Amino acid sequence: MLQTARDIHGLYPHVHIWGWPIATYLFLGGLSAGILLFATIYYLKGKEEEMLFTVKIAPIFTFWFVVTGLLLLVYDLHHKLYVLELFTTIRPESPMSWGAWTLAIVSIMSLLWPLSYIDDIETYLHERGWKRLEKFTGFVQNLIKKIPILGTIIKGFKKYRTFFAYILLFLSIILGIYTGILLSAFNAHPLWNNSILGPLFLTSGVSTGSAFIMWLSNDKKERATMSTIDMALIATELFFIIHMIMGMQAGPEAYKQAAHLFLGGEFTVIFWVIFVGFGLVLPFLLEALELKGKHIPPALPGLLVLIGGFIFRLIMVAAGQMSEYPF
């Protein structure tokens, strides 16, 4: 029986293979990269007490973000056992291979980083009144005492923390860029086949990392520092977005059609109003007002950036699959 592309599910009227699990995977990867980037930078600057939440507390979440992202990736695979090949093969020319090994190393180091601060974390959680998390840290400390090899590994990590901080800083940058390069490696989709996606996704990921810290930190000075940084990141992100669309508009017809998805096409409203308007411009203005002394709910700008970052990845995954070369 003859079968055409129109008969194959997920290929007609356009490719629709990836959905929300991949978008969430990319979002969590970028968020983890942003959190770890700030944690290592401020540690290396000797500001672990001044930026306590950034350096010691926020990285608690990165291990769970990375693991959740990996589970979503496995969930999305049609042949799930093939995921093992990613961790038994190294292919330098493959973005997927780079991403898999980076995630594997980051997941281990993002677990050891907060464990090396376990005593400080327990004190902080007690002061904040986060009793459920405080109970968990108590369980972890008992586990470390019962498993001597784990305690030895943590002591070694703590001793050479500066060395590992440089490695983790480098890997966090790779992880943030990878979330964009993974898409740009697909040459058959004009919207994705764009060299600006790597820097754009890195900037967006770092922005969500700063937003996460703004949302949960209870230190006014720390939040103000992150607000200032996030405003610069949002401005950079807008710069990349505008130049990405201008570049597509100046390119071949397939790229102009890809840009049309955001310039009159079906993604126009959600891209410019929801993502750019409410996910970038509005939090930028709120952060600026907060820095000028206006009373702004501390969690609001951070949550808007986080929601906007997630929506951005949903849009890019969906729109990218719709952008194709005419045959």
Protein Blocks (a to p, Z undefined) as FASTA:
>chain_A
ZZdfklpghiacbdcfbcfklmmmmmmmmmmmmmmmmmmmmmmnopmmmmmmlmmmmmmm
mmmmmmmmmmmmmmmpmblmlmmmmmmcccfklmklmmmmmmmmmmmmmmmmmmmmmmmm
mmmmmmnopaklmmmmmmmmmmmmmmmmlmmmmmmmmmmmmmmmmmmmmmmmmmmmmmmm
mmmmmmklmklmccklmmmmmmmmmmmmmmmmmmmpccfklmmmmmmmmmmmmmmmmmmm
mmmmmmmmmmcfklmmmmmmmnopamlmmmmmmmmmmmmmmmmmmmmmmmnopacdfklm
mmmmmmmmmmmmmmmmmmmmmpccdZZ
